[in-house]
Amino acid sequence: MSVEPNKVGNTVGRAFGNLSWRFIPAAPFLTVLLIWIVLWEALHPSKETLPPVRDVVSAIHDLAVSGMLAQNVTASLGRLVLGSMLGIVSGVVAGFAVGLSRNIAEMFNPLVIFFNAISGIVWLPLMMTWLGIGTLLIVFLIWNTVFFIVFQNTVLGVQMVPEVLEQGVRSLGASWLETLRTVTLPGALPYILTGIRSGLGFGWRALIAAELVGSTSGLGRMIFDAAEYHRSDIILSGCLIIGIIAMIMDRWLLLPIERHTVQRWGLVSNVEEER
């Protein structure tokens, strides 16, 4: 069986094009890395001000070999999971309950906007007095950050579901709970998942900021301790690791879950599979 050269060429071309598009997001990072290398070689600034790339790579290697990197990453991720889960569950449940009534939602809206405008880290001085320094303090700050973002998006999602769809299902004999499960929840899911993605992003930042002064371990504390000894290589290493973990969580965890969940409920179709 012979294969036409044009088809083979088109297949290879499409595969190469898809591969190229996958690597395009790396271009800005490579550009920054190249600028960093060129500027350092041209200006030779103090290593306390801006260390060379090789020193940062060496610092990451040393932290990994010593076990400090794994210890701090594990501590930070454990706090993030605990605080975020509390924020997500409470935000979705409260937001769903409030969103079912427009009057109640309008009543709570000013209060939510008020507290959402206050950054979670602002509560740090007061919470240090109430809760002391440690995991409880950091978990509260993460919860405070995640809760209001998830709550707001959940309320919006519930209210955006057309009432005609709910009335149509009820007219066919569905109970109130069945209507919530089959219509309201699927319709609100895109907004809920968007709130979860945003909440985790802000929660990760709140976690690192809180660890700077409210913890004895974690990536934030590692950076703070490195600043006392003017170890810019460790500071930049910590920043790189924080950013990489955030990208991994968003692109390889949250985004696939969002896509799968939305497709599971039939809100969008898988265009690639249809093709």
N, C-alpha and C positions, 0 to 999 in steps of 0.2 A: 504494500500500500504506500503510495507516494504522497508526500506532503508538499503543497505548493510553497515555493520560497517566499512569496509575498505574505502568506499567513504566518510562516515562521518569523519573518522579520517584524510583522506587526505585533506578534505575541511578545517577542523579545523587547521591542520598543516600549510596549505598555508596561512590561515588568520593570524595565529600567526607569521609566517615568515614575511609576509608583514608588520604587526604591528611592529615587531622587527626592520626591516630595516628603518622604519619611525623614530624610536627613536635613531638610531645609530648616526646621526649628533649631538645629544645632549651629547654624551659621552665625547668629548674633553672639553666641557664647564663644565661638572660635575667634570672632572678630575682637571681642573684648580681651580674650587671652593674648592675641597677637599684639594688640595695642599695649597691654601690660608689659609684655616681654620687650617690645621695642623701646618704650618710654624708660623702662628701668635700665636697659643697656645704654641708652643715650644720656640719661641724667644721673644715674647711680645715686639715688637718694639713700638716706640712712635706712637701715633695715628696720629700725624701730618705727619709721614713718611708713615705708612701703617695702616689704621684703620681696625678693625675687620669687618667681614661680617655683623654682626648685626647692627653696626653703619651705614653702607651704606644702608641697608634695611630701617632703621629708618629715614635716611635722605631723601630717596625717598618718604617714607610715609608722612613726614612733608612737603616736597615740593608739593606733590599732594594735601594734605589737605589745604594748604595755597593758592593754586591756582597759585603759581609761576610756577609750572611745566607745566601746561596747557598753561599758557601765553607764556612761552618761546618756547615750542614746536610749538605752533600755529604761532608764529612770524617766527621761522626758516623754517617751512614747507611752509608758504606763500611766503617767499623769494625764496625758492627752486623751487616751482611751477612756479613762474613768470620768474625767470632767465632761468630755464631749458626749458620752453615752447618756449621762444624767441630763445634759442640756438638750440633747436631741429628743429623748423620750418625753421629758417634761414639756418641751416646746411644742412638739407635735400634738400631744394629748391636750394641752391647754389651748393651743391655737385652733385645733379642730372643734373643741367644745365652744369656744368663743365665736368662731367663724360661722357656726350654724345660725346665729342670730345677728342680723345686721345692727340692731339697736344696741346689743351688748358689745359688739365689735366697735361701734362708734364711741361707746362710753369708755372702753379701755384704750382706744387709739392714742389719745394725748398722753396717757401714762406710759405707754410702751415707747412712744417717740421720745419722751423725756429720758427714760432710762437707757434707751438704745443710743441716745446721743452722748451719754456719759461712758467714756471708754472704760473697759473692765479694769485696766491698770490704775485708773484714778482711785479705785477703792482700796488699793494696796496699803496706804498708810493706816487707814481705819481698820482694815481687816487684820493687819499685823497686830494691832492692839487687841482685837477680839479673838482671833484664832491662833496667834503666834506664828512663828516661822516653821514651815514644813509643808507636807503634802496637802493637808486640809486647806491651807490658804490658797495654794496654787489651783487645786481642784475647784474651789469656789470661784476664782477669777475666770477660769475656763468656762465653767457652767454659766456664769453671768454673761460672758461674751457670746456663747453659742445660743443660749436660751432665747434671747430677744430676737436674734436674726431668724432663727427657725420659727419662732412663734409668729412673727410678722408675715413671713412667707406662707406659713400654713393657713393663717387667717385669710390672706389674699387668695390663696389657691381655692379654698372652700367657697369663698364668695364669688369666684369667677366661674364656677360651674353653673351653666344655664339652668334656671329653675324649671324650664319646660321639659328638660330631660328627666329630672327627678319626678315631676308630676306625671310624666308619661309612664314611667316604671311603676309608680304607685297606682296608677289607673289600671294597670295590668294585674294588680293583686299583690304586688311586692310589699313586704312589711317595711317599717321605717328602718330597721337595721339592715335589711337586704338592700334598700335604696342607698344607704350610706356605703355599704360594701361594694356594690356593683356600679354605682354612678359617682357619688361624691368623692370617695377616696381615689379612684382612678383619675378623675378630672383634676383633683388637687395635687396629684403626685409630682407633676413637673415642677410646680412651685415649691413643694416640700423638699424635693431633691436639690433644687437650686439653693434653697436656704441652708440645707445641710452642707453643701459644698462651700458656700460662703462662710458659714459658721465655723467649719473646721479650719478654714484658712485664717480667719481672725483669731480663733482659739489657739492655733499654733503660735501666732505672734504674741498673744497674751501670755502663753505659757513661757516662752523664752524671756520675755520682759520680766515676768514675775520671778523666774529663777535667778535673775541677776542679783536680786537682793533678798529674796524670800526662800532660798533653798540652800542646801549644802551639797547638792549634786545636780546633774543635768547639764545640757549643752549651754544654757544661759549662764549657769554658775561657772562652767569651764572658761567661758569667754571673760567673765568678770575677774576670775583669778588670774588669767593670762594678762589682763590689762594692768594689774598691779605690778607685774614683773616686766612690763613693756614687751611682751611677746606677741608682736604683731602677726607672726607666722601662725601662732595658735589661734589668734582672734580671727584671722581670715579663714583658717581651716574650719573653725566652728561655723562661720557664716556660710561657707560653701556647703558644709554638711547639712545645715538647717535648710538651705534652699533646695538641695537635692532631695531631701526627705519630703519636703512640701510638694515638689514636682511628682515624685513617685506616688505619693498618696492621691494626688489629683488625677494624674493621667492613667495610672495603672490600677487604681482601686476605685475611686469615686466615679470617674467618668464611665468605666465599663459597667459598674453597678447601675448608674443612671440610665444608660442606654438599654441595658437588659431589662430593667424594671419597667421602663416606659414602653418598650416593645412588648413585654409580657402582658401588659394591660391593654394592648392594642391601640395605644394612642398614636403611634407612628409605625410605619412599616420599614422593614429592613430592605433598603433599596439595593444593596449589594447582592442579597440573596435573590431578589426578584430578577435581577439581571442575569 
